[in-house]
Amino acid sequence: KIFNKSLLPIYDKPMIYYALSVLMLADIKEILIITTKQDKDQFQRLLTDGSQWGINLEYKIQLSPDGLAQAFILAEDFLDGAPSAMILGDNIFFGHGFGEMLKDAGNIEDGARVFVYPVNDPERYGVLELDDSDEIKSIVEKPKTHVSDLAVTGLYFYDGNASLLASKLKPSSRGELEITDLNRLYLEMDKLSFCNLGRGFAWFDAGTPASLLDASNFVSTVERRQGLRIGVPEEIALDNAWIHRDDLRRLPNAQKKNDYAQYLARLIEKVL
């Protein structure tokens, strides 16, 4: 229920739509967008309160970049002890059956789950070290020697204790409350599980110009080849019956003269 942002436009659709769509696929309707003071108004103008998609969006300012785990402290009142999910705004996920994986993770009542993805440059990420039984042995941040190729992505599911545990964390050497340290607390309690997004999935951490270009090329290729859009909140809301055809027809995005509006028009025709 937490959504941590990164403002990175991609084509005619802001990148925030991709991460927002992941939460909607997980059947999450109450979402807190944590952003900077400078960007808050932009996001509110773009997304409003979310009612156009049948969801509720709230906004919270993070005054300084003091770590991802701080999101759970900022969101303590919003969460009110409920289980939650957090996704980073510059992450893009794509793969068949992803929605079912998300819903399964959302059923966790005791513990936490991270999503991992095999990469050929694990030294850039936090990675899972597994034992002989493929259980989590440790989480290693940016390993200098090879531990595994399973990078922890920017998608996390937690039980209702995340805010309490985050409040007990100490800042790291770079002065931040690290999400890896929060995950380690769950691991120490033997309450951390993982979902491996292996072959057939794509994950992009589009926080650099090179990775943003890779993500843009991938999305463009898939959408052009299949004729299907990736990360369309209107489509997910329609599939979830959070909105109906007539609601979709009245939305601002459906009234514009661009490729996105044409895609929504085809959706409307399909549900006639």
N, C-alpha and C positions, 0 to 999 in steps of 0.2 A: 504494500500500500504506500510505500515511499517511492518517489521517483526523483532521482538526482539528475540534474540537467547538464547538458553541454550544448551551446548554441552553434550549430554548424549547418547552414542551409545546404540543401542538395537538390539541384534542378529547381522545379517550381514547387517543391514540397519540402518544408523544413525537416531536418533530420530528427527532431523531437518526435515526429509522428511514428518513427520506427520503434523507439523504446516504449512509447505510449501504447502502441499496438500490442506489444508483448504482454503488458499488464492486462490489457483487455482480453487477450486470448486466454489468460489465466483466470478469467471471470472476476477480476478485481474492478470494482466500480468506485471505490473511495480512494482517491489518489492525492498525495501531497507532493507538489513540485517544489523542490528546494533549489533556489537559484541565488544569484547575486542581486544587490540593490539596483545595479545598472540595467540588468536584463529582466527584472520582474515585470515591469510594465509591458515590455515587448511580448512576453509569454501570455500575459493576461489578455492583451489585445488579440493575439493569435488564437488562443484556446478558450477564452472566456471561462465560464464555470463548468464546462464539459457537458451541460445539459443537452446540447445538440446531438450528443452521442449516447445519451442515457446514462452518463456517469457524473460524478461529482469531483471537481478539481478545486483544491485549495493551494495556497502559495505560502512559502516561508523563505525568509532571507537568511542566507549564511553570510555573515559579515566578513569572514576571512576564510581562506581555504585551509581549515584545520583538520582535514582528514575525512574520509568517507564514513567512518564509524560515528563521527559527530552527528551525522544525519539522524541517528536513532535517538540522540539526546535532544536535538531540536524538535523531533517529531513525537516526543514522549506523550504530550497531551493529546495529540492527534490519534496516536495508536491506542492509548488508554488500555494497555496490556493485551492487545489483540495480536495474533500472528500477522506477519507482514512479509512483503517482498520488496527488494530494492533492485533497480536496474540503472545503470549509468547511461546518460543521454547520448553518448557517442558510440554505443554498441549496437550492432546489427546482427540479427540471427535469422537463419533461413534453413528450413528442412522439414520433410514430411513427418507428421506425427508430433511436431513440436508442441502443439496445443495440449495433447494428452499428457505429455511430460510436465508441462506447466501446471495442469490441473492436479496431477499426482503430487507434485511438490507442494501445492497449495493446501493439501490435506494434512500436512505435517502439524501435529499438535504439540509435540515434544521433541525439540532438537532443531537442527538447521540443515540445509542442503545447498551445495554449490554446484554450478554447472561448469564442467571442464571440457577443454577442446585440445586435441593433439596439435602441436606446433613444431616447426623445425628450428625455432630460436627461443627455447624455453628460458634462456638467461635474461630475457626481457620481462618476464612475468613472475608472479607467484605460482608455484607448481605443487602438485600433490606428489608425495612419495608414498608408494603403496608397499605393503608387505607381501609375503608369499601367497596370502589368501586374498589378495586384491582389496584389502581393507586399508583405510588411510592410516599411514604411519606418522607422517608429519606434513607440514606445509612449509616450503622453503621459498623465501622471497628472493627473486633474481639470483638463482644459484650460479656460482662460479664454476662448479664442476657438474657434470650431468647427473641429475637425480631422476628425472622422468621428463616426458614431453607433454604432460597433462597440465596445460595452463588453466588457471582459475579465471573464468570470464567475469564480466561485470554484471552478473545476475545472481541474486542470492535470495533464499527463502529462510525465514526465521520464525521460531515460536514467539510467544508473548513475553519472553524474558530478554529480548534483544536490547531494549532501552536500558534496563537495569544493568546488564552486563557491560554495555558500552560506557556507562557512567563510571565503571570501575577501572577502565583502561587508563594507562599512563601514556603521555605523548612519546613518540618514537624519537630517534636521534635527529630526524628532520622536523620535529616539533608537531607531528600530526597524530591523531587517533587513527590507527591503521585498521582497515577492515580485516586484514590478515590476522591481527591480534585478536579481534573478536571471534573470528573463525577458530583460532587456536583454543580459545576458552571452551567452545563447544566440543572441540576435539578432545580436550583434557577430560571433559565429562562423558566422553564416549557417545556424543550426541550429534556428530557431524557425519553426514552422508553426501554422496556425490552422484551426479548424472553425467555420463560421458557422452558428449556430442561427437560421435565418431564419423565414419565415412557416410556420405550422403548429406552432411550438414555443412553449413558455412557460418563462420563467425568472424566479424570484423570489429576491431577496436579502432575506430576511425578518428583517433585523436591527433594524428599527424597528417601532414599533406600527402605523404606517400600512401598511407593506409586509407585515407579518404578517397584518393584516386582509385585504389583497388576496389573499395566498396562501391564507388560510383559506377565503375566499369562492370562489376558483377551484377548490380541491380539493373543497370541498363540492358545488359545482355539477356538476363532472365525475363525481364518484363517484355522486351521486344520479341523474344522467341516464343514465349508462352501466351502473350496477350493478357497476362495477369499482373496486377500490381502487388508489390510487397509493402506491407505496412499501411493499410488504408483503414483508419478508424471507422469511417462510415460503413464500410463493408462488414467489419467485425461486429459493429453495433447492430446491423441489420441481421446478420446470421444469429446473433445472440437474442434476437427479438427485443432488444432494448429500444430500438426505434422501428418504425414501419415505413413502407414505401412512400407514403405521402409526406412523412417527416423528412425523408431523404431528399425528396424532390424540392423541398423548400430551403434546404441548407445552402449557405452562401457558396460553398465549393462546387455545388451542383449547378450553379447559375453562371459560372464564369466560362469564358471562351478559351479553354486550353485542354490539353490531353487528359488531365485529371478529371475535369468536368465531363468529358466524353466517356471516360471509364465509368463514372457514376451513372451516367445516362444509360449505359449498357446494363448496369446492375438493376436499374429501375425496370427496364424492359424484361429482364429475366424473371422478375417476381410478379409480373402481370398475371 
